[in-house]
Amino acid sequence: MVRYEDQCCGCAVPGYPCRGSSCPNRDVPVYYCDKCGEELEEVYEVDGEELCEECLKEKFLKK
């Protein structure tokens, strides 16, 4: 799943005010695994789910 997070880094200074909604750090897409909820570095989409590598392995490895 994707969540849009405010990743404001406090870069505004008196001579350079906050850019508000035009700031690239305002609504940053962050992807999370649909199964375990961990933040994803790489997204694997399978059957409409976005999974991390570990959950992907669990789904397909035979036990």
Secondary structure as GFF3:
##gff-version 3
##sequence-region A 1 63
A	DSSP	beta_strand	2	5	.	.	.	ID=ss1
A	DSSP	three_ten_helix	20	22	.	.	.	ID=ss2
A	DSSP	beta_strand	28	31	.	.	.	ID=ss3
A	DSSP	beta_strand	44	46	.	.	.	ID=ss4
A	DSSP	beta_strand	49	51	.	.	.	ID=ss5
A	DSSP	alpha_helix	53	60	.	.	.	ID=ss6
###
